[in-house]
Amino acid sequence: MAPFTAFTFLVAMVLGAMRAVPCRENSIKKFERFFMFALLLNVFVMVLIPVTSVALRFYMPTLGYSICSDLKDNPAMWFTDWIRNPDWCVKGKSREWVNEQAGSNNQQITP
């Protein structure tokens, strides 16, 4: 999300500078169209965030994964890890511990 937002702000700054300095209207129109494209791309990426989250909730269990939000060092309250074996979801254990458990079964944790 951050690269798209930074890119949109960069294009907006260039467009603002073009408006402040006398430029041909034709070149300003091209940057305005490009700015609108960057803005629509930014909105599209923002819409994909909840869509991806909902899709994960529906499709990861069909692939054999279980939600585990009890592992240590979760970056946010809403962050969840997906693990193959629900018995490995032990409160306070790290992701490395889960990967060690899964190593014998050739399975890895999916963030």
DRENDOVEX-160880 format. One line per field, with one value per atom (N, C-alpha, C): atom name; x, y, z negated; residue in three letters. Coordinates in Angstrom, 3 decimals. Atoms other than C-alpha are relative to their C-alpha. Example, Ala and Ser with C-alpha at 12.3 -4.5 7.8 and 13.67 -1.06 7.14 Angstrom:
<rs>
name = N, CA, C, N, CA, C
X = 0.890, 12.300, 0.900, -0.820, 13.670, -0.770
Y = -1.190, -4.500, 1.200, -1.190, -1.060, 1.090
Z = 0.000, -7.800, 0.000, 0.060, -7.140, -0.730
resn = ALA, ALA, ALA, SER, SER, SER
</rs>
This chain:
<rs>
name = N, CA, C, N, CA, C, N, CA, C, N, CA, C, N, CA, C, N, CA, C, N, CA, C, N, CA, C, N, CA, C, N, CA, C, N, CA, C, N, CA, C, N, CA, C, N, CA, C, N, CA, C, N, CA, C, N, CA, C, N, CA, C, N, CA, C, N, CA, C, N, CA, C, N, CA, C, N, CA, C, N, CA, C, N, CA, C, N, CA, C, N, CA, C, N, CA, C, N, CA, C, N, CA, C, N, CA, C, N, CA, C, N, CA, C, N, CA, C, N, CA, C, N, CA, C, N, CA, C, N, CA, C, N, CA, C, N, CA, C, N, CA, C, N, CA, C, N, CA, C, N, CA, C, N, CA, C, N, CA, C, N, CA, C, N, CA, C, N, CA, C, N, CA, C, N, CA, C, N, CA, C, N, CA, C, N, CA, C, N, CA, C, N, CA, C, N, CA, C, N, CA, C, N, CA, C, N, CA, C, N, CA, C, N, CA, C, N, CA, C, N, CA, C, N, CA, C, N, CA, C, N, CA, C, N, CA, C, N, CA, C, N, CA, C, N, CA, C, N, CA, C, N, CA, C, N, CA, C, N, CA, C, N, CA, C, N, CA, C, N, CA, C, N, CA, C, N, CA, C, N, CA, C, N, CA, C, N, CA, C, N, CA, C, N, CA, C, N, CA, C, N, CA, C, N, CA, C, N, CA, C, N, CA, C, N, CA, C, N, CA, C, N, CA, C, N, CA, C, N, CA, C, N, CA, C, N, CA, C, N, CA, C, N, CA, C, N, CA, C, N, CA, C, N, CA, C, N, CA, C, N, CA, C, N, CA, C, N, CA, C, N, CA, C, N, CA, C, N, CA, C, N, CA, C, N, CA, C
X = 0.817, 0.000, 0.867, -0.851, 2.794, 0.629, -0.574, 4.497, -1.024, 1.030, 1.222, -0.354, 0.318, 0.452, 1.136, -1.143, 3.967, 0.066, -0.007, 3.790, -1.089, 1.099, 0.416, 0.357, -0.400, 1.775, 1.109, -1.061, 4.851, -0.572, 0.641, 2.704, -0.796, 0.751, 0.510, 0.930, -0.956, 3.568, 0.502, -0.440, 4.786, -1.111, 1.132, 1.327, -0.200, 0.113, 1.159, 1.083, -1.086, 4.544, -0.259, 0.319, 3.401, -1.089, 1.057, 0.341, 0.569, -0.568, 2.479, 0.892, -0.878, 4.989, -0.776, 0.739, 3.526, 0.492, -0.286, 3.409, -1.098, 1.030, 1.564, -1.146, 1.192, -1.960, -0.018, -0.027, -1.390, 0.824, -0.827, 1.427, -0.623, 0.685, -0.579, -1.128, 1.090, -3.519, 0.521, -0.580, -1.241, 0.304, -0.292, -0.082, -1.267, 1.267, -3.661, -0.595, 0.476, -4.666, 0.833, -0.885, -1.639, -0.284, 0.339, -2.543, -1.309, 1.269, -6.092, 0.205, -0.330, -4.711, 0.667, -0.692, -2.383, -0.972, 0.986, -5.256, -0.957, 0.882, -7.562, 0.729, -0.799, -4.770, 0.138, -0.097, -4.348, -1.311, 1.308, -8.088, -0.218, 0.133, -8.038, 0.796, -0.827, -5.209, -0.631, 0.656, -7.072, -1.206, 1.158, -10.158, 0.453, -0.489, -8.065, 0.394, -0.423, -6.952, -1.093, 1.022, -10.291, -0.450, 0.401, -11.109, 0.949, -0.986, -7.876, -0.189, 0.218, -8.574, -1.202, 1.197, -12.059, 0.266, -0.320, -10.763, 0.859, -0.826, -8.121, -0.849, 0.847, -10.756, -0.826, 0.807, -12.770, 0.821, -0.717, -10.109, 1.148, -1.109, -7.245, -0.472, 0.446, -9.332, -0.236, 0.196, -10.160, 1.323, -1.323, -6.407, 0.634, -0.494, -6.012, 0.671, -0.623, -4.832, -1.006, 0.823, -6.156, 0.522, -0.387, -6.137, 0.668, -0.679, -3.702, 0.430, -0.354, -3.588, 0.652, -0.574, -2.011, 1.517, -1.458, 1.612, 0.621, -0.728, 4.178, 0.401, -0.476, 5.174, -0.930, 0.935, 2.006, 0.101, -0.194, 2.415, -1.232, 1.218, -1.221, -1.042, 1.057, -4.330, -0.764, 0.784, -5.966, 0.847, -0.904, -2.937, -0.191, 0.100, -3.250, 1.018, -0.837, -0.919, -0.880, 0.714, -2.135, 0.914, -0.820, -0.868, -0.758, 0.612, -1.488, -0.600, 0.440, -1.858, -0.468, 0.494, -4.102, 0.645, -0.678, -2.174, 1.250, -1.191, 0.808, -0.314, 0.387, -1.157, 0.049, -0.223, 0.299, 0.302, -0.160, -0.008, 1.413, -1.330, 3.370, 1.134, -1.052, 5.275, 0.252, -0.366, 7.108, -0.286, 0.189, 6.716, 1.129, -1.130, 10.171, -0.268, 0.339, 8.950, -0.972, 0.974, 6.023, 0.699, -0.738, 8.389, 0.859, -0.754, 10.548, -0.914, 0.962, 7.469, -0.400, 0.437, 6.471, 1.149, -1.147, 10.009, 0.047, -0.023, 9.657, -1.064, 1.087, 6.466, 0.077, -0.183, 7.824, -1.121, 1.010, 5.234, 0.595, -0.483, 5.928, -1.177, 1.041, 3.925, -0.191, 0.317, 2.212, -0.533, 0.478, 1.940, -1.157
Y = -1.189, 0.000, 1.261, -1.182, 2.429, 0.417, -0.453, 2.370, 0.674, -0.611, 3.152, 1.398, -1.313, 6.008, 0.988, -0.883, 7.430, 0.412, -0.310, 7.223, 1.017, -0.933, 9.019, 1.392, -1.310, 11.809, 0.630, -0.521, 12.148, 0.581, -0.504, 12.540, 1.266, -1.202, 15.058, 1.191, -1.102, 17.118, 0.520, -0.425, 17.156, 0.773, -0.692, 18.141, 1.376, -1.303, 20.919, 0.961, -0.856, 22.224, 0.456, -0.387, 22.195, 1.075, -1.025, 24.223, 1.330, -1.228, 26.735, 0.707, -0.558, 27.208, -0.028, 0.006, 28.230, -1.103, 1.095, 25.110, -0.042, 0.168, 24.178, -0.834, 0.705, 22.997, -1.450, 1.351, 19.939, -0.933, 0.845, 18.608, -0.150, 0.107, 19.374, -1.018, 0.968, 17.358, -1.434, 1.337, 14.346, -0.419, 0.322, 14.529, -0.159, 0.164, 14.960, -1.386, 1.356, 11.753, -1.046, 0.920, 9.983, 0.018, -0.112, 11.306, -0.732, 0.701, 9.998, -1.513, 1.423, 6.602, -0.463, 0.361, 6.549, 0.006, -0.079, 7.583, -1.188, 1.159, 4.867, -1.297, 1.162, 2.318, -0.075, -0.057, 3.426, -0.447, 0.403, 3.027, -1.496, 1.422, -0.399, -0.842, 0.728, -1.543, 0.065, -0.125, -0.226, -0.929, 0.896, -2.214, -1.454, 1.378, -5.357, -0.477, 0.407, -5.328, -0.790, 0.818, -6.411, -1.187, 1.115, -8.572, -1.177, 1.051, -10.525, -0.646, 0.532, -10.893, -0.939, 0.847, -12.279, -1.267, 1.174, -14.578, -0.995, 0.896, -15.958, -0.754, 0.650, -16.685, -1.137, 1.037, -18.738, -1.117, 0.986, -20.499, -0.714, 0.677, -21.262, -1.267, 1.265, -23.817, -1.111, 1.040, -25.620, -0.601, 0.507, -26.000, -0.760, 0.758, -27.622, 0.840, -0.878, -24.589, 0.413, -0.485, -23.414, 1.356, -1.314, -19.916, -0.174, 0.011, -19.363, 1.425, -1.364, -15.960, 0.044, 0.051, -17.123, -0.015, 0.073, -17.244, 1.305, -1.148, -14.896, 0.928, -1.032, -11.645, 0.261, -0.412, -11.041, 1.514, -1.439, -7.563, 0.841, -0.758, -6.532, -0.916, 0.755, -7.599, -0.867, 0.705, -8.712, -0.936, 0.836, -10.589, -1.457, 1.432, -14.351, -0.742, 0.921, -17.112, -1.161, 1.165, -20.074, -1.204, 1.190, -23.489, -1.240, 1.246, -27.011, -0.824, 0.835, -28.705, 0.900, -0.873, -26.969, -0.275, 0.295, -28.711, 0.851, -0.834, -26.458, 1.440, -1.354, -23.335, 0.071, -0.028, -22.994, 1.439, -1.390, -19.654, 0.230, -0.368, -17.991, -0.618, 0.604, -20.186, 0.891, -0.839, -18.543, -0.720, 0.582, -19.082, -0.974, 0.904, -20.670, -1.356, 1.248, -23.277, -0.812, 0.681, -24.089, -0.561, 0.492, -24.365, -1.213, 1.175, -26.788, -1.219, 1.095, -28.888, -0.494, 0.343, -28.784, -0.564, 0.457, -29.532, -1.496, 1.457, -33.221, -0.504, 0.391, -33.301, 0.708, -0.784, -31.058, 1.007, -1.044, -28.385, 1.261, -1.265, -24.710, 0.892, -0.948, -21.897, 1.015, -0.990, -19.471, 1.238, -1.219, -15.889, 0.622
Z = 0.000, 0.000, 0.000, 0.114, -0.865, 1.330, -1.277, 2.556, 0.911, -0.841, 4.322, -0.496, 0.570, 1.948, 0.243, -0.239, 2.228, 1.460, -1.434, 6.010, 0.344, -0.255, 6.033, -0.499, 0.526, 3.809, 0.842, -0.855, 6.017, 1.286, -1.214, 9.122, -0.313, 0.384, 7.262, -0.195, 0.185, 6.321, 1.349, -1.334, 9.923, 0.694, -0.613, 11.113, -0.626, 0.661, 8.500, 0.439, -0.478, 9.585, 1.428, -1.370, 13.196, 0.041, 0.069, 12.228, -0.490, 0.545, 10.293, 1.021, -1.030, 13.097, 1.316, -1.267, 16.425, 0.936, -0.926, 18.589, 1.052, -1.021, 21.730, -0.576, 0.486, 21.055, 0.469, -0.542, 23.222, -0.899, 0.870, 21.004, -1.386, 1.298, 17.856, 0.082, -0.187, 19.232, -0.055, 0.045, 19.734, -1.425, 1.396, 16.117, -0.827, 0.707, 14.919, 0.256, -0.303, 16.721, -0.727, 0.707, 15.270, -1.496, 1.415, 11.803, -0.302, 0.209, 12.156, 0.067, -0.072, 13.199, -1.301, 1.248, 10.152, -1.176, 1.080, 7.881, 0.047, -0.132, 9.236, -0.360, 0.387, 8.837, -1.515, 1.454, 5.219, -0.652, 0.539, 4.552, 0.215, -0.288, 6.214, -0.999, 0.969, 3.945, -1.391, 1.308, 0.885, -0.094, -0.006, 1.890, -0.095, 0.034, 2.311, -1.402, 1.346, -1.337, -0.709, 0.656, -2.862, 0.835, -0.859, 0.159, -0.199, 0.228, -0.338, -1.363, 1.351, -4.046, -0.043, -0.035, -3.423, 0.803, -0.819, -0.698, -0.776, 0.816, -3.055, -1.018, 1.012, -5.706, 0.596, -0.625, -3.224, 0.632, -0.804, -1.151, -0.712, 0.697, -3.557, -0.717, 0.608, -5.542, 1.022, -1.013, -2.295, 0.458, -0.335, -1.731, -1.169, 1.146, -5.159, -1.075, 0.991, -7.165, -1.068, 1.110, -10.539, -0.456, 0.515, -12.019, -1.351, 1.296, -14.873, -0.322, 0.398, -16.548, -1.374, 1.343, -19.822, -0.020, -0.012, -18.678, -0.474, 0.520, -20.189, 1.144, -0.927, -18.426, 1.172, -1.042, -16.432, 0.143, -0.165, -14.898, -0.314, 0.266, -15.417, -0.612, 0.645, -17.264, 1.006, -1.006, -14.011, 0.851, -0.791, -12.664, -0.375, 0.257, -12.320, 0.839, -0.751, -11.270, 0.428, -0.494, -9.269, -0.143, 0.230, -10.342, 0.460, -0.490, -9.051, -1.130, 1.113, -12.430, -1.148, 1.067, -15.013, -1.360, 1.260, -17.808, -0.192, 0.097, -17.029, -0.390, 0.418, -17.972, -1.528, 1.440, -21.463, -0.395, 0.423, -23.237, -0.527, 0.446, -23.719, 0.792, -0.820, -21.266, 1.221, -1.137, -18.372, 1.312, -1.325, -14.654, 0.323, -0.211, -14.633, -0.637, 0.675, -17.134, 0.847, -0.849, -14.857, 1.228, -1.170, -11.891, -0.356, 0.435, -13.893, -0.107, 0.104, -14.633, 1.394, -1.360, -10.990, 0.835, -0.773, -9.780, 0.170, -0.113, -10.508, 0.962, -0.906, -8.422, 1.344, -1.221, -5.614, 0.220, -0.075, -6.383, -0.618, 0.529, -7.057, -0.322, 0.382, -8.645, 1.126, -1.018, -6.262, -0.675, 0.665, -7.517, 0.740
resn = MET, MET, MET, ALA, ALA, ALA, PRO, PRO, PRO, PHE, PHE, PHE, THR, THR, THR, ALA, ALA, ALA, PHE, PHE, PHE, THR, THR, THR, PHE, PHE, PHE, LEU, LEU, LEU, VAL, VAL, VAL, ALA, ALA, ALA, MET, MET, MET, VAL, VAL, VAL, LEU, LEU, LEU, GLY, GLY, GLY, ALA, ALA, ALA, MET, MET, MET, ARG, ARG, ARG, ALA, ALA, ALA, VAL, VAL, VAL, PRO, PRO, PRO, CYS, CYS, CYS, ARG, ARG, ARG, GLU, GLU, GLU, ASN, ASN, ASN, SER, SER, SER, ILE, ILE, ILE, LYS, LYS, LYS, LYS, LYS, LYS, PHE, PHE, PHE, GLU, GLU, GLU, ARG, ARG, ARG, PHE, PHE, PHE, PHE, PHE, PHE, MET, MET, MET, PHE, PHE, PHE, ALA, ALA, ALA, LEU, LEU, LEU, LEU, LEU, LEU, LEU, LEU, LEU, ASN, ASN, ASN, VAL, VAL, VAL, PHE, PHE, PHE, VAL, VAL, VAL, MET, MET, MET, VAL, VAL, VAL, LEU, LEU, LEU, ILE, ILE, ILE, PRO, PRO, PRO, VAL, VAL, VAL, THR, THR, THR, SER, SER, SER, VAL, VAL, VAL, ALA, ALA, ALA, LEU, LEU, LEU, ARG, ARG, ARG, PHE, PHE, PHE, TYR, TYR, TYR, MET, MET, MET, PRO, PRO, PRO, THR, THR, THR, LEU, LEU, LEU, GLY, GLY, GLY, TYR, TYR, TYR, SER, SER, SER, ILE, ILE, ILE, CYS, CYS, CYS, SER, SER, SER, ASP, ASP, ASP, LEU, LEU, LEU, LYS, LYS, LYS, ASP, ASP, ASP, ASN, ASN, ASN, PRO, PRO, PRO, ALA, ALA, ALA, MET, MET, MET, TRP, TRP, TRP, PHE, PHE, PHE, THR, THR, THR, ASP, ASP, ASP, TRP, TRP, TRP, ILE, ILE, ILE, ARG, ARG, ARG, ASN, ASN, ASN, PRO, PRO, PRO, ASP, ASP, ASP, TRP, TRP, TRP, CYS, CYS, CYS, VAL, VAL, VAL, LYS, LYS, LYS, GLY, GLY, GLY, LYS, LYS, LYS, SER, SER, SER, ARG, ARG, ARG, GLU, GLU, GLU, TRP, TRP, TRP, VAL, VAL, VAL, ASN, ASN, ASN, GLU, GLU, GLU, GLN, GLN, GLN, ALA, ALA, ALA, GLY, GLY, GLY, SER, SER, SER, ASN, ASN, ASN, ASN, ASN, ASN, GLN, GLN, GLN, GLN, GLN, GLN, ILE, ILE, ILE, THR, THR, THR, PRO, PRO, PRO
</rs>
